[in-house]
Amino acid sequence: MRALRAFARTHHLRIARDRLSERNITLRGTSGHFSKAFHVRRTKYDSPRGIFYAYPGEVWIPRRLSAIVDGVIGLAQYPVHRLSAQLRPGRPPAQSP
């Protein structure tokens, strides 16, 4: 945890939520600080579903954190798909054979 705190501080990020028992830590900061910290270049895209931000390539994790960090989630913001059908209350969904 000490190494993660140092990484966050070095990159001007702060630990907003710490759930060590779930191995889940939430960092807060600006888009620019996250981009520099994880060596990504967030790009703005315009699609039929709306504008979203994503990055090409892979997220960089320092070697000293690679044994404790399983992944980085939330750097991209993709449009959410909408349901094309609604389920009626009280009726179970149809099951595939």
C-alpha positions in Angstrom: 0.0 0.0 0.0 2.9 2.3 0.7 4.2 2.0 -2.9 0.7 2.8 -4.2 0.3 5.9 -2.1 3.7 7.1 -3.2 2.8 6.5 -6.9 -0.5 8.4 -6.5 1.2 11.3 -4.7 4.0 11.5 -7.3 1.4 11.8 -10.1 -0.9 14.2 -8.3 -3.6 11.6 -7.8 -5.4 11.0 -4.5 -6.8 7.9 -3.0 -10.5 8.5 -2.8 -11.6 5.1 -1.6 -9.6 2.3 -0.1 -11.1 -1.2 0.1 -8.1 -3.3 0.7 -10.2 -6.3 1.8 -11.7 -6.3 -1.7 -8.4 -5.4 -3.4 -10.1 -2.3 -4.7 -8.7 1.3 -4.6 -10.2 4.3 -6.3 -7.9 7.1 -7.4 -9.1 10.7 -8.2 -7.4 13.3 -10.4 -7.5 15.1 -13.7 -7.5 13.4 -17.0 -4.0 14.8 -17.7 -2.6 13.4 -14.4 -4.0 10.0 -15.2 -2.7 10.1 -18.7 0.8 10.9 -17.5 0.7 8.4 -14.6 -0.3 5.5 -16.8 1.4 6.6 -20.0 -1.8 6.7 -22.1 -3.1 9.4 -24.5 -6.8 9.8 -24.1 -8.4 10.6 -27.4 -11.9 12.1 -28.0 -14.0 10.1 -30.4 -17.4 11.0 -32.0 -19.6 8.0 -32.8 -23.3 7.6 -33.7 -23.9 6.8 -30.0 -22.2 10.0 -28.9 -18.8 11.4 -27.9 -16.5 9.2 -25.8 -12.9 9.1 -24.7 -10.6 6.1 -25.0 -6.9 5.4 -25.5 -5.0 3.3 -28.0 -2.5 0.8 -26.7 -1.8 -0.5 -23.2 -1.8 1.0 -19.7 1.7 1.2 -18.1 2.1 0.1 -14.5 5.4 0.6 -12.8 7.3 -2.6 -12.0 7.2 -2.0 -8.3 3.3 -2.1 -8.5 3.0 -4.9 -11.0 2.7 -7.6 -8.2 -0.2 -5.8 -6.5 -2.1 -4.1 -9.3 -4.3 -6.5 -11.4 -5.8 -3.8 -13.6 -6.7 -0.2 -14.2 -10.4 0.5 -14.9 -12.1 3.7 -15.8 -9.6 5.5 -18.1 -11.9 5.2 -21.1 -15.5 6.4 -21.2 -17.5 4.4 -23.8 -21.2 5.0 -24.7 -23.6 2.8 -22.8 -25.7 0.5 -24.9 -29.5 0.8 -24.5 -31.8 -2.1 -24.1 -33.8 -2.8 -27.2 -36.5 -4.6 -25.2 -38.2 -4.2 -21.8 -39.1 -7.1 -19.5 -42.5 -7.0 -17.9 -42.6 -7.2 -14.1 -43.5 -10.7 -12.8 -42.6 -12.5 -16.0 -39.3 -14.5 -16.2 -37.1 -13.8 -19.2 -37.2 -16.2 -22.1 -34.5 -18.8 -21.9 -32.4 -20.0 -24.8 -32.4 -23.7 -25.7 
